[in-house]
Amino acid sequence: MAPIVSIQNLTKSYASGFQALKGVSLDIEEGEILALLGPNGAGKTTMISIICGIVMPSGGRVTVAGHDVVKDFRATREIIGLVPQELTLDAFETVFNTVAFSRGLHGKKPDPAMIERILRDLSLWDKKDTMLRQLSGGMRRRVLIAKALSYEPKVLFLDEPTAGVDVALRKDMWQLVERLRASGVTIILTTHYIEEAEEIADRIGVINKGEILLVEEKAALMQKLGRKTLTVELAEPVAVVPETLAPFNLRIGSEGRTLIYDYETSGERTGITGLLSAIAQEGFRLKDVSTQQSTLEDIFVELVGEAK
C-alpha cells in the first residue's frame, strides 16, 4: 500500500543562504503515529509547514494521499489537519463558534453534534460559550486541536501540541491521540517531551540540521541502539577497581558501594557471566544486582551529539 505522505528529496533555503532542509526523504504510512524528534532549529516545523502548504519548498516533492502539496493544494488541505505551536486564535470569539467556523472554512457542512463530541472529548464542552481570551494557555491549546479535528482530517500534524500544558491536560491529549489512531487517522507529532514519543509512537524519526538521521520502529530502535546498565551492589565499599576487572570498563558509584557495567543489548554476548565470575573470584560479597534499559532520550541525545 502506498504511503499516505511521501516526501522526496525535500529542500528549503532562504534568501539569507540558510538551509533549513537538506534533501529530506520520508514515507509515512496510513494509520501510524510518527514522532519527529530534533533540537530547536532542526527543521521540524519547516518540514511540517511545507507539507501543510504554509511554506513553499525550494526543491523536492511532497504528496499526501497521492496529491502533490503544491499542484493540488486544495485537495491536500482537505486531508490535512494542523495544530501549530503558536496560539493564534480570535480572542473575542467563543470556543464553539471558533471550532464550527474552522469546519465551515474547510468546506464541510455544519454538524453541531460532531462539534459537541469533539469538545467533550477535549473537556471543553463546559467552556463552549466562553471567549477564547478568558481561557488558560492549556485550554487554548485544546481549542487548536478541536479546530483541526473539526473538518475530519485523514492526516493530523501536531507541532509541539503539549508545550506549556500541565500534566493532566497532557495525558488527556494523548488519550485522544490514541482514539484518533484507532479511527484510522495518521498522526505526525513533534515534541520535546521524549517520554511521550517513547510511550505512544509507532516509529521515531530524528532530524538535526535539516537532515533526517534515522527513522525506525520504536521497538527496533530501542533494540538496535539501546544499552543496558548492570549495577552490582557490594556488601563492603571499594576504593578502586581491581586490575583483574579492568577489561570490563567498570565504573564505581554510590561511594564505592556499587560497580556499574554498560553493555549493548544487541550483542550476542553481554559479558555478564564473565563479569560476575570475575567479581566472585575477587572475593567481593554481593548485596544486589539490577539492570536498567537506556531510554529513548539517551538514544536521542547520543544521535544528535554524534551529528554535531
ZAVEX-494503 format. One record per residue (C-alpha): residue number from 1; z negated, x negated, y negated. Coordinates in Angstrom, 3 decimals. Layout:
# ZAVEX-494503
<site><n>NUM</n><z>Z</z><x>X</x><y>Y</y></site>
...
END
This chain:
# ZAVEX-494503
<site><n>1</n><z>0.000</z><x>0.000</x><y>0.000</y></site>
<site><n>2</n><z>0.949</z><x>-1.311</x><y>-3.433</y></site>
<site><n>3</n><z>-1.936</z><x>-2.309</x><y>-5.749</y></site>
<site><n>4</n><z>-2.784</z><x>0.240</x><y>-8.404</y></site>
<site><n>5</n><z>-2.978</z><x>-2.553</x><y>-11.029</y></site>
<site><n>6</n><z>-0.732</z><x>-5.600</x><y>-10.761</y></site>
<site><n>7</n><z>-0.987</z><x>-8.488</x><y>-13.234</y></site>
<site><n>8</n><z>1.708</z><x>-11.148</x><y>-13.024</y></site>
<site><n>9</n><z>1.566</z><x>-14.435</x><y>-14.962</y></site>
<site><n>10</n><z>-0.096</z><x>-12.798</x><y>-17.969</y></site>
<site><n>11</n><z>-0.396</z><x>-14.919</x><y>-21.111</y></site>
<site><n>12</n><z>-1.746</z><x>-14.300</x><y>-24.584</y></site>
<site><n>13</n><z>-1.516</z><x>-16.725</x><y>-27.503</y></site>
<site><n>14</n><z>-2.486</z><x>-16.129</x><y>-31.116</y></site>
<site><n>15</n><z>-0.947</z><x>-17.416</x><y>-34.338</y></site>
<site><n>16</n><z>-3.710</z><x>-19.998</x><y>-34.600</y></site>
<site><n>17</n><z>-2.441</z><x>-21.525</x><y>-31.350</y></site>
<site><n>18</n><z>-5.423</z><x>-20.362</x><y>-29.317</y></site>
<site><n>19</n><z>-4.522</z><x>-19.375</x><y>-25.750</y></site>
<site><n>20</n><z>-6.738</z><x>-16.504</x><y>-24.638</y></site>
<site><n>21</n><z>-4.957</z><x>-16.068</x><y>-21.282</y></site>
<site><n>22</n><z>-3.057</z><x>-18.741</x><y>-19.357</y></site>
<site><n>23</n><z>-0.857</z><x>-17.280</x><y>-16.635</y></site>
<site><n>24</n><z>-3.309</z><x>-14.822</x><y>-15.092</y></site>
<site><n>25</n><z>-2.185</z><x>-13.093</x><y>-11.882</y></site>
<site><n>26</n><z>-4.302</z><x>-10.479</x><y>-10.144</y></site>
<site><n>27</n><z>-3.808</z><x>-7.415</x><y>-7.927</y></site>
<site><n>28</n><z>-6.383</z><x>-4.623</x><y>-7.932</y></site>
<site><n>29</n><z>-6.446</z><x>-2.207</x><y>-5.018</y></site>
<site><n>30</n><z>-6.831</z><x>1.536</x><y>-5.383</y></site>
<site><n>31</n><z>-10.405</z><x>2.769</x><y>-4.956</y></site>
<site><n>32</n><z>-12.141</z><x>-0.598</x><y>-5.214</y></site>
<site><n>33</n><z>-14.790</z><x>-1.866</x><y>-7.612</y></site>
<site><n>34</n><z>-13.817</z><x>-5.248</x><y>-9.045</y></site>
<site><n>35</n><z>-16.408</z><x>-7.129</x><y>-11.080</y></site>
<site><n>36</n><z>-14.930</z><x>-9.636</x><y>-13.518</y></site>
<site><n>37</n><z>-17.378</z><x>-12.360</x><y>-14.488</y></site>
<site><n>38</n><z>-16.991</z><x>-15.047</x><y>-17.114</y></site>
<site><n>39</n><z>-18.749</z><x>-16.594</x><y>-20.105</y></site>
<site><n>40</n><z>-18.162</z><x>-15.359</x><y>-23.655</y></site>
<site><n>41</n><z>-14.617</z><x>-16.139</x><y>-24.762</y></site>
<site><n>42</n><z>-13.332</z><x>-16.486</x><y>-21.190</y></site>
<site><n>43</n><z>-10.577</z><x>-13.883</x><y>-21.688</y></site>
<site><n>44</n><z>-12.109</z><x>-10.827</x><y>-20.006</y></site>
<site><n>45</n><z>-11.820</z><x>-8.443</x><y>-22.943</y></site>
<site><n>46</n><z>-8.351</z><x>-9.736</x><y>-23.868</y></site>
<site><n>47</n><z>-7.061</z><x>-9.028</x><y>-20.372</y></site>
<site><n>48</n><z>-8.548</z><x>-5.528</x><y>-20.332</y></site>
<site><n>49</n><z>-7.164</z><x>-4.819</x><y>-23.813</y></site>
<site><n>50</n><z>-3.662</z><x>-5.763</x><y>-22.701</y></site>
<site><n>51</n><z>-3.839</z><x>-3.578</x><y>-19.591</y></site>
<site><n>52</n><z>-5.072</z><x>-0.664</x><y>-21.715</y></site>
<site><n>53</n><z>-2.293</z><x>-1.104</x><y>-24.287</y></site>
<site><n>54</n><z>-4.535</z><x>-2.185</x><y>-27.158</y></site>
<site><n>55</n><z>-3.233</z><x>-5.774</x><y>-27.363</y></site>
<site><n>56</n><z>0.349</z><x>-6.926</x><y>-26.761</y></site>
<site><n>57</n><z>0.823</z><x>-9.742</x><y>-24.244</y></site>
<site><n>58</n><z>2.665</z><x>-12.949</x><y>-25.121</y></site>
<site><n>59</n><z>4.188</z><x>-13.165</x><y>-21.660</y></site>
<site><n>60</n><z>3.975</z><x>-11.849</x><y>-18.133</y></site>
<site><n>61</n><z>3.914</z><x>-8.292</x><y>-16.853</y></site>
<site><n>62</n><z>1.291</z><x>-5.677</x><y>-16.035</y></site>
<site><n>63</n><z>1.879</z><x>-2.464</x><y>-14.098</y></site>
<site><n>64</n><z>-0.517</z><x>0.415</x><y>-13.465</y></site>
<site><n>65</n><z>0.436</z><x>2.763</x><y>-10.615</y></site>
<site><n>66</n><z>3.928</z><x>1.294</x><y>-10.855</y></site>
<site><n>67</n><z>4.279</z><x>1.863</x><y>-14.618</y></site>
<site><n>68</n><z>4.804</z><x>-1.058</x><y>-16.999</y></site>
<site><n>69</n><z>1.994</z><x>-1.048</x><y>-19.603</y></site>
<site><n>70</n><z>4.425</z><x>-1.976</x><y>-22.390</y></site>
<site><n>71</n><z>7.546</z><x>0.015</x><y>-21.460</y></site>
<site><n>72</n><z>5.722</z><x>3.046</x><y>-20.034</y></site>
<site><n>73</n><z>2.784</z><x>3.115</x><y>-22.409</y></site>
<site><n>74</n><z>2.256</z><x>6.890</x><y>-22.347</y></site>
<site><n>75</n><z>2.265</z><x>7.058</x><y>-18.556</y></site>
<site><n>76</n><z>-0.259</z><x>4.253</x><y>-18.186</y></site>
<site><n>77</n><z>-2.621</z><x>5.645</x><y>-20.834</y></site>
<site><n>78</n><z>-2.829</z><x>8.905</x><y>-18.886</y></site>
<site><n>79</n><z>-4.037</z><x>6.954</x><y>-15.862</y></site>
<site><n>80</n><z>-6.479</z><x>4.541</x><y>-17.554</y></site>
<site><n>81</n><z>-9.943</z><x>5.180</x><y>-18.921</y></site>
<site><n>82</n><z>-11.690</z><x>2.572</x><y>-21.063</y></site>
<site><n>83</n><z>-15.321</z><x>2.166</x><y>-22.022</y></site>
<site><n>84</n><z>-15.239</z><x>-0.566</x><y>-24.695</y></site>
<site><n>85</n><z>-18.018</z><x>-2.903</x><y>-25.758</y></site>
<site><n>86</n><z>-18.152</z><x>-1.581</x><y>-29.314</y></site>
<site><n>87</n><z>-19.962</z><x>1.665</x><y>-30.088</y></site>
<site><n>88</n><z>-17.060</z><x>3.209</x><y>-32.044</y></site>
<site><n>89</n><z>-17.910</z><x>6.896</x><y>-32.431</y></site>
<site><n>90</n><z>-17.748</z><x>9.569</x><y>-35.140</y></site>
<site><n>91</n><z>-21.359</z><x>9.569</x><y>-36.297</y></site>
<site><n>92</n><z>-21.277</z><x>13.144</x><y>-37.645</y></site>
<site><n>93</n><z>-19.761</z><x>14.870</x><y>-34.596</y></site>
<site><n>94</n><z>-21.707</z><x>16.426</x><y>-31.735</y></site>
<site><n>95</n><z>-21.751</z><x>14.994</x><y>-28.223</y></site>
<site><n>96</n><z>-19.938</z><x>17.969</x><y>-26.633</y></site>
<site><n>97</n><z>-17.196</z><x>18.122</x><y>-29.279</y></site>
<site><n>98</n><z>-16.629</z><x>14.355</x><y>-29.103</y></site>
<site><n>99</n><z>-16.082</z><x>14.423</x><y>-25.343</y></site>
<site><n>100</n><z>-13.968</z><x>17.601</x><y>-25.457</y></site>
<site><n>101</n><z>-11.780</z><x>16.116</x><y>-28.209</y></site>
<site><n>102</n><z>-11.192</z><x>12.992</x><y>-26.130</y></site>
<site><n>103</n><z>-9.925</z><x>15.162</x><y>-23.263</y></site>
<site><n>104</n><z>-7.544</z><x>17.035</x><y>-25.564</y></site>
<site><n>105</n><z>-6.359</z><x>13.800</x><y>-27.157</y></site>
<site><n>106</n><z>-5.025</z><x>12.735</x><y>-23.758</y></site>
<site><n>107</n><z>-3.060</z><x>15.932</x><y>-23.264</y></site>
<site><n>108</n><z>-5.482</z><x>17.666</x><y>-20.898</y></site>
<site><n>109</n><z>-6.189</z><x>21.402</x><y>-21.075</y></site>
<site><n>110</n><z>-9.655</z><x>22.450</x><y>-22.230</y></site>
<site><n>111</n><z>-12.187</z><x>22.535</x><y>-19.401</y></site>
<site><n>112</n><z>-15.720</z><x>23.204</x><y>-20.691</y></site>
<site><n>113</n><z>-17.119</z><x>23.371</x><y>-17.148</y></site>
<site><n>114</n><z>-15.899</z><x>19.859</x><y>-16.399</y></site>
<site><n>115</n><z>-17.279</z><x>18.532</x><y>-19.690</y></site>
<site><n>116</n><z>-20.634</z><x>20.092</x><y>-18.814</y></site>
<site><n>117</n><z>-20.585</z><x>18.431</x><y>-15.380</y></site>
<site><n>118</n><z>-19.870</z><x>15.012</x><y>-16.897</y></site>
<site><n>119</n><z>-22.624</z><x>15.400</x><y>-19.489</y></site>
<site><n>120</n><z>-25.099</z><x>16.474</x><y>-16.825</y></site>
<site><n>121</n><z>-24.147</z><x>13.505</x><y>-14.623</y></site>
<site><n>122</n><z>-24.875</z><x>11.209</x><y>-17.547</y></site>
<site><n>123</n><z>-28.115</z><x>13.011</x><y>-18.537</y></site>
<site><n>124</n><z>-26.507</z><x>14.063</x><y>-21.815</y></site>
<site><n>125</n><z>-26.447</z><x>17.845</x><y>-21.416</y></site>
<site><n>126</n><z>-29.654</z><x>18.358</x><y>-23.390</y></site>
<site><n>127</n><z>-28.024</z><x>16.327</x><y>-26.194</y></site>
<site><n>128</n><z>-24.734</z><x>18.278</x><y>-26.211</y></site>
<site><n>129</n><z>-25.302</z><x>19.713</x><y>-29.721</y></site>
<site><n>130</n><z>-26.819</z><x>16.523</x><y>-31.149</y></site>
<site><n>131</n><z>-24.880</z><x>14.479</x><y>-33.697</y></site>
<site><n>132</n><z>-23.980</z><x>11.011</x><y>-32.472</y></site>
<site><n>133</n><z>-25.753</z><x>9.340</x><y>-35.388</y></site>
<site><n>134</n><z>-29.031</z><x>10.738</x><y>-34.030</y></site>
<site><n>135</n><z>-28.633</z><x>9.122</x><y>-30.605</y></site>
<site><n>136</n><z>-30.048</z><x>5.816</x><y>-29.435</y></site>
<site><n>137</n><z>-27.684</z><x>2.950</x><y>-28.622</y></site>
<site><n>138</n><z>-28.061</z><x>3.594</x><y>-24.904</y></site>
<site><n>139</n><z>-27.226</z><x>7.271</x><y>-25.265</y></site>
<site><n>140</n><z>-24.165</z><x>6.482</x><y>-27.382</y></site>
<site><n>141</n><z>-23.067</z><x>4.112</x><y>-24.625</y></site>
<site><n>142</n><z>-23.259</z><x>7.075</x><y>-22.240</y></site>
<site><n>143</n><z>-21.111</z><x>9.128</x><y>-24.594</y></site>
<site><n>144</n><z>-18.437</z><x>6.431</x><y>-24.455</y></site>
<site><n>145</n><z>-18.424</z><x>6.733</x><y>-20.674</y></site>
<site><n>146</n><z>-18.253</z><x>10.533</x><y>-20.907</y></site>
<site><n>147</n><z>-15.248</z><x>10.265</x><y>-23.241</y></site>
<site><n>148</n><z>-13.436</z><x>8.015</x><y>-20.778</y></site>
<site><n>149</n><z>-14.192</z><x>10.338</x><y>-17.854</y></site>
<site><n>150</n><z>-13.189</z><x>13.496</x><y>-19.729</y></site>
<site><n>151</n><z>-9.459</z><x>13.033</x><y>-19.071</y></site>
<site><n>152</n><z>-9.936</z><x>12.189</x><y>-15.360</y></site>
<site><n>153</n><z>-8.568</z><x>8.629</x><y>-15.211</y></site>
<site><n>154</n><z>-7.481</z><x>7.056</x><y>-11.935</y></site>
<site><n>155</n><z>-8.437</z><x>3.588</x><y>-13.203</y></site>
<site><n>156</n><z>-11.607</z><x>3.053</x><y>-15.223</y></site>
<site><n>157</n><z>-12.363</z><x>-0.125</x><y>-17.191</y></site>
<site><n>158</n><z>-15.996</z><x>-0.728</x><y>-18.097</y></site>
<site><n>159</n><z>-16.265</z><x>-3.588</x><y>-20.588</y></site>
<site><n>160</n><z>-19.938</z><x>-4.634</x><y>-20.683</y></site>
<site><n>161</n><z>-20.996</z><x>-0.980</x><y>-20.216</y></site>
<site><n>162</n><z>-24.723</z><x>-1.682</x><y>-19.941</y></site>
<site><n>163</n><z>-25.058</z><x>-4.093</x><y>-22.863</y></site>
<site><n>164</n><z>-28.160</z><x>-3.108</x><y>-24.803</y></site>
<site><n>165</n><z>-29.048</z><x>-0.364</x><y>-22.325</y></site>
<site><n>166</n><z>-32.533</z><x>-0.099</x><y>-20.837</y></site>
<site><n>167</n><z>-33.158</z><x>-0.442</x><y>-17.113</y></site>
<site><n>168</n><z>-33.458</z><x>3.294</x><y>-16.408</y></site>
<site><n>169</n><z>-30.176</z><x>4.135</x><y>-18.109</y></site>
<site><n>170</n><z>-28.503</z><x>1.215</x><y>-16.365</y></site>
<site><n>171</n><z>-29.485</z><x>2.489</x><y>-12.928</y></site>
<site><n>172</n><z>-28.178</z><x>5.976</x><y>-13.749</y></site>
<site><n>173</n><z>-24.846</z><x>4.480</x><y>-14.817</y></site>
<site><n>174</n><z>-24.398</z><x>2.547</x><y>-11.595</y></site>
<site><n>175</n><z>-25.183</z><x>5.636</x><y>-9.535</y></site>
<site><n>176</n><z>-22.395</z><x>7.383</x><y>-11.428</y></site>
<site><n>177</n><z>-20.065</z><x>4.444</x><y>-10.755</y></site>
<site><n>178</n><z>-20.741</z><x>4.819</x><y>-7.027</y></site>
<site><n>179</n><z>-19.896</z><x>8.531</x><y>-7.183</y></site>
<site><n>180</n><z>-16.678</z><x>7.797</x><y>-9.066</y></site>
<site><n>181</n><z>-15.625</z><x>5.236</x><y>-6.473</y></site>
<site><n>182</n><z>-16.334</z><x>7.799</x><y>-3.734</y></site>
<site><n>183</n><z>-13.956</z><x>10.198</x><y>-5.500</y></site>
<site><n>184</n><z>-11.161</z><x>7.598</x><y>-5.437</y></site>
<site><n>185</n><z>-11.414</z><x>6.131</x><y>-8.949</y></site>
<site><n>186</n><z>-10.638</z><x>2.407</x><y>-9.209</y></site>
<site><n>187</n><z>-13.235</z><x>0.623</x><y>-11.339</y></site>
<site><n>188</n><z>-12.951</z><x>-2.738</x><y>-13.072</y></site>
<site><n>189</n><z>-16.057</z><x>-3.887</x><y>-14.879</y></site>
<site><n>190</n><z>-17.149</z><x>-6.882</x><y>-16.850</y></site>
<site><n>191</n><z>-20.852</z><x>-7.576</x><y>-17.039</y></site>
<site><n>192</n><z>-23.354</z><x>-10.232</x><y>-17.995</y></site>
<site><n>193</n><z>-25.810</z><x>-8.741</x><y>-15.520</y></site>
<site><n>194</n><z>-24.621</z><x>-10.635</x><y>-12.475</y></site>
<site><n>195</n><z>-27.134</z><x>-8.908</x><y>-10.203</y></site>
<site><n>196</n><z>-25.266</z><x>-5.649</x><y>-10.887</y></site>
<site><n>197</n><z>-21.983</z><x>-7.149</x><y>-9.754</y></site>
<site><n>198</n><z>-23.719</z><x>-8.502</x><y>-6.680</y></site>
<site><n>199</n><z>-25.055</z><x>-5.055</x><y>-5.846</y></site>
<site><n>200</n><z>-22.080</z><x>-2.725</x><y>-6.361</y></site>
<site><n>201</n><z>-18.790</z><x>-4.680</x><y>-6.456</y></site>
<site><n>202</n><z>-16.356</z><x>-4.908</x><y>-3.551</y></site>
<site><n>203</n><z>-14.694</z><x>-8.009</x><y>-4.971</y></site>
<site><n>204</n><z>-15.736</z><x>-10.586</x><y>-7.523</y></site>
<site><n>205</n><z>-13.359</z><x>-12.282</x><y>-9.952</y></site>
<site><n>206</n><z>-14.394</z><x>-15.266</x><y>-12.055</y></site>
<site><n>207</n><z>-12.454</z><x>-16.103</x><y>-15.216</y></site>
<site><n>208</n><z>-13.008</z><x>-19.047</x><y>-17.543</y></site>
<site><n>209</n><z>-10.980</z><x>-20.403</x><y>-20.471</y></site>
<site><n>210</n><z>-8.214</z><x>-17.872</x><y>-19.854</y></site>
<site><n>211</n><z>-7.718</z><x>-18.705</x><y>-16.179</y></site>
<site><n>212</n><z>-8.780</z><x>-16.930</x><y>-13.001</y></site>
<site><n>213</n><z>-10.903</z><x>-19.356</x><y>-10.979</y></site>
<site><n>214</n><z>-11.119</z><x>-17.126</x><y>-7.931</y></site>
<site><n>215</n><z>-11.024</z><x>-13.543</x><y>-6.678</y></site>
<site><n>216</n><z>-12.871</z><x>-12.950</x><y>-3.423</y></site>
<site><n>217</n><z>-14.501</z><x>-10.182</x><y>-1.464</y></site>
<site><n>218</n><z>-18.169</z><x>-10.360</x><y>-2.298</y></site>
<site><n>219</n><z>-19.352</z><x>-10.991</x><y>1.248</y></site>
<site><n>220</n><z>-16.723</z><x>-13.673</x><y>1.840</y></site>
<site><n>221</n><z>-17.581</z><x>-15.371</x><y>-1.453</y></site>
<site><n>222</n><z>-21.269</z><x>-15.470</x><y>-0.618</y></site>
<site><n>223</n><z>-20.472</z><x>-16.855</x><y>2.825</y></site>
<site><n>224</n><z>-17.966</z><x>-19.444</x><y>1.639</y></site>
<site><n>225</n><z>-19.746</z><x>-20.777</x><y>-1.432</y></site>
<site><n>226</n><z>-23.327</z><x>-19.736</x><y>-0.849</y></site>
<site><n>227</n><z>-26.051</z><x>-22.148</x><y>0.100</y></site>
<site><n>228</n><z>-29.406</z><x>-21.667</x><y>1.693</y></site>
<site><n>229</n><z>-32.647</z><x>-23.434</x><y>0.951</y></site>
<site><n>230</n><z>-35.183</z><x>-24.181</x><y>3.675</y></site>
<site><n>231</n><z>-38.712</z><x>-24.608</x><y>2.354</y></site>
<site><n>232</n><z>-41.262</z><x>-26.280</x><y>4.655</y></site>
<site><n>233</n><z>-44.859</z><x>-25.737</x><y>3.579</y></site>
<site><n>234</n><z>-47.153</z><x>-28.562</x><y>4.659</y></site>
<site><n>235</n><z>-50.823</z><x>-28.388</x><y>5.627</y></site>
<site><n>236</n><z>-51.521</z><x>-31.534</x><y>3.569</y></site>
<site><n>237</n><z>-49.620</z><x>-32.694</x><y>0.477</y></site>
<site><n>238</n><z>-47.358</z><x>-35.750</x><y>0.477</y></site>
<site><n>239</n><z>-46.555</z><x>-38.115</x><y>-2.383</y></site>
<site><n>240</n><z>-43.175</z><x>-39.427</x><y>-1.196</y></site>
<site><n>241</n><z>-40.548</z><x>-38.538</x><y>1.410</y></site>
<site><n>242</n><z>-40.724</z><x>-40.944</x><y>4.379</y></site>
<site><n>243</n><z>-37.670</z><x>-43.169</x><y>4.894</y></site>
<site><n>244</n><z>-37.015</z><x>-41.544</x><y>8.270</y></site>
<site><n>245</n><z>-36.354</z><x>-38.261</x><y>6.430</y></site>
<site><n>246</n><z>-34.137</z><x>-39.808</x><y>3.737</y></site>
<site><n>247</n><z>-30.836</z><x>-38.691</x><y>5.419</y></site>
<site><n>248</n><z>-31.820</z><x>-35.044</x><y>4.805</y></site>
<site><n>249</n><z>-31.984</z><x>-35.466</x><y>0.995</y></site>
<site><n>250</n><z>-35.254</z><x>-33.576</x><y>0.794</y></site>
<site><n>251</n><z>-36.972</z><x>-32.614</x><y>-2.424</y></site>
<site><n>252</n><z>-40.736</z><x>-32.421</x><y>-2.865</y></site>
<site><n>253</n><z>-42.101</z><x>-29.297</x><y>-4.507</y></site>
<site><n>254</n><z>-45.358</z><x>-27.481</x><y>-5.284</y></site>
<site><n>255</n><z>-47.405</z><x>-30.628</x><y>-5.998</y></site>
<site><n>256</n><z>-46.332</z><x>-32.257</x><y>-2.757</y></site>
<site><n>257</n><z>-47.128</z><x>-29.284</x><y>-0.569</y></site>
<site><n>258</n><z>-43.504</z><x>-28.336</x><y>0.245</y></site>
<site><n>259</n><z>-40.372</z><x>-30.111</x><y>1.419</y></site>
<site><n>260</n><z>-37.144</z><x>-28.447</x><y>0.275</y></site>
<site><n>261</n><z>-33.876</z><x>-28.781</x><y>2.177</y></site>
<site><n>262</n><z>-30.487</z><x>-27.451</x><y>0.936</y></site>
<site><n>263</n><z>-27.700</z><x>-26.706</x><y>3.400</y></site>
<site><n>264</n><z>-24.301</z><x>-24.998</x><y>3.470</y></site>
<site><n>265</n><z>-24.129</z><x>-21.571</x><y>5.104</y></site>
<site><n>266</n><z>-20.509</z><x>-22.118</x><y>6.143</y></site>
<site><n>267</n><z>-21.108</z><x>-25.346</x><y>8.071</y></site>
<site><n>268</n><z>-21.046</z><x>-25.422</x><y>11.859</y></site>
<site><n>269</n><z>-24.295</z><x>-27.387</x><y>11.857</y></site>
<site><n>270</n><z>-27.105</z><x>-26.827</x><y>9.397</y></site>
<site><n>271</n><z>-29.174</z><x>-29.852</x><y>10.375</y></site>
<site><n>272</n><z>-32.330</z><x>-27.737</x><y>10.512</y></site>
<site><n>273</n><z>-33.120</z><x>-28.530</x><y>14.138</y></site>
<site><n>274</n><z>-32.914</z><x>-32.277</x><y>13.494</y></site>
<site><n>275</n><z>-34.955</z><x>-31.956</x><y>10.300</y></site>
<site><n>276</n><z>-37.812</z><x>-30.061</x><y>11.930</y></site>
<site><n>277</n><z>-37.839</z><x>-32.507</x><y>14.837</y></site>
<site><n>278</n><z>-37.984</z><x>-35.468</x><y>12.421</y></site>
<site><n>279</n><z>-40.796</z><x>-33.817</x><y>10.442</y></site>
<site><n>280</n><z>-42.770</z><x>-33.309</x><y>13.682</y></site>
<site><n>281</n><z>-42.263</z><x>-36.958</x><y>14.650</y></site>
<site><n>282</n><z>-43.757</z><x>-37.980</x><y>11.312</y></site>
<site><n>283</n><z>-46.904</z><x>-36.132</x><y>12.311</y></site>
<site><n>284</n><z>-46.756</z><x>-33.568</x><y>9.489</y></site>
<site><n>285</n><z>-48.560</z><x>-30.297</x><y>10.182</y></site>
<site><n>286</n><z>-46.666</z><x>-27.206</x><y>9.003</y></site>
<site><n>287</n><z>-48.173</z><x>-24.093</x><y>7.444</y></site>
<site><n>288</n><z>-44.968</z><x>-22.078</x><y>6.967</y></site>
<site><n>289</n><z>-41.169</z><x>-22.261</x><y>6.974</y></site>
<site><n>290</n><z>-38.915</z><x>-19.967</x><y>4.886</y></site>
<site><n>291</n><z>-35.267</z><x>-19.747</x><y>3.821</y></site>
<site><n>292</n><z>-33.639</z><x>-18.406</x><y>0.668</y></site>
<site><n>293</n><z>-29.973</z><x>-17.490</x><y>0.146</y></site>
<site><n>294</n><z>-28.236</z><x>-18.590</x><y>-3.072</y></site>
<site><n>295</n><z>-27.374</z><x>-15.706</x><y>-5.384</y></site>
<site><n>296</n><z>-24.074</z><x>-14.740</x><y>-6.964</y></site>
<site><n>297</n><z>-25.464</z><x>-16.077</x><y>-10.240</y></site>
<site><n>298</n><z>-25.968</z><x>-19.501</x><y>-8.651</y></site>
<site><n>299</n><z>-22.345</z><x>-19.476</x><y>-7.436</y></site>
<site><n>300</n><z>-21.027</z><x>-18.293</x><y>-10.813</y></site>
<site><n>301</n><z>-22.907</z><x>-20.975</x><y>-12.754</y></site>
<site><n>302</n><z>-21.598</z><x>-23.642</x><y>-10.381</y></site>
<site><n>303</n><z>-17.977</z><x>-22.448</x><y>-10.613</y></site>
<site><n>304</n><z>-17.972</z><x>-22.238</x><y>-14.407</y></site>
<site><n>305</n><z>-19.720</z><x>-25.595</x><y>-14.654</y></site>
<site><n>306</n><z>-17.075</z><x>-27.250</x><y>-12.472</y></site>
<site><n>307</n><z>-14.304</z><x>-25.781</x><y>-14.646</y></site>
<site><n>308</n><z>-15.623</z><x>-27.283</x><y>-17.893</y></site>
END
